[in-house]
């Protein structure tokens, strides 16, 4: 990113990148995805070098309102890494 001359970044996180064991309520779960620690570390590495111009999350598709509650902690940690 530094080679592009970027002065700020927009980070889009598709939550499907996380392993289903970490976040169950995604639209297209794929085994062997990232751990929460890997994702937040990657976000942190980018944020340590560039100001954040904006961010988005997508792919959250819980089976029910109760299932959404199970994933809330993980989503809040991703939001915290972006904030």
N, C-alpha and C positions, 0 to 999 in steps of 0.2 A: 504494500500500500504506500509505503514511503516513496518508492520509486515513481509513483504516479504524480507526486506533487500534491497529493490530497492534504488539505488543511483541516478537514473534519470528516467524520464518517457517519453513515446511516447503517445501523445494524438491524438486519431482519433475522429473527430466529423462528424457524419452523420447528415446533416442538416435537415433530416426528423424528428429529435427529437424536432424541434421547432414547435410550434403551427402554423397552416396554416394562422392564422391572423397576425402572425409576419413575416413569410416568405412564400410567395405563390408559388414560383417556385421550388418546390421539386418533386422528382420522386414518392414518396409515402406519400402524406399528411395524417396525422392522427390528428383528433381533440383532444383538451385538452393536447397538447404537452407543452413543456417548453416555458417560456417567454424568451426574449433575456437577461433580467437581471438575470434570474435563471441560464441560460447557462454560461454567462460570469462570474457569481459569482462562479460557480462550477469549471470552468477553473482556476480562480484566486486562489481558495482555494488549488487546487492541485499544482499550480505553486509557491505558497508561501512556500510549504514544500519540493518541489523537483525541481531540474533543468530540463529543457526541453531538451530531446534528439532529438526530432523531432515531427512533427505534420502533420496531413492530414485532408482535408475536402472532403466530398463526398455527393452525393444526389442532387446537384443543377441541376435542369432541367427546366429552364424557357420555357414558351410556345412560346416566341418570343424574339428577341433582345430588343424590347421596354419593355417587361415584366421583362427582366433581370435588366434593369436600376432601376426598382421599388424596387428590392431586394438588390441592391448594398450596401446601407448604413448598412443594417443588416449584410451582409457578411463581410464588412470591420470591423465592431465592433467585430465580432468573431475572425477575423484575428488579430485585435489589442489585444484581450485578450490572444491570443497565442504568440504574438510577444514579 
